[in-house]
Amino acid sequence: MFIVLWIIVGCGAGFLTGKLVKATGCGAVTDTLTGIAGAMIGGFIMRGFGFSAAGGSLSAILVAVLSAMLLTFVVRMFLARKNAEA
């Protein structure tokens, strides 16, 4: 159940991240998938530190959005470097 809730929160986080991080090169699908991955990573890190946020709580959404934004930044930086080499 933990994973399903983070996937749902990650979809919203990916959408919100796409709106907050205004760079070109990634579309809605990539933002959503990055949001899901970021939320999953953030959720596992949260659980590793002993925090138990429910999938829909404000802290879970904050962690999901922040980790999705960080992951989006890393992905876009990697894509920009890859495109610059080509």
Sequence and secondary structure as in RCSB ss.txt:
>XXXX:A:sequence
MFIVLWIIVGCGAGFLTGKLVKATGCGAVTDTLTGIAGAMIGGFIMRGFGFSAAGGSLSAILVAVLSAMLLTFVV
RMFLARKNAEA
>XXXX:A:secstr
 HHHHHHHHHHHHHHHHHHHS  SS  HHHHHHHHHHHHHHHHHHHHHTT    TTSHHHHHHHHHHHHHHHHHH
HHHHHHHHHH 
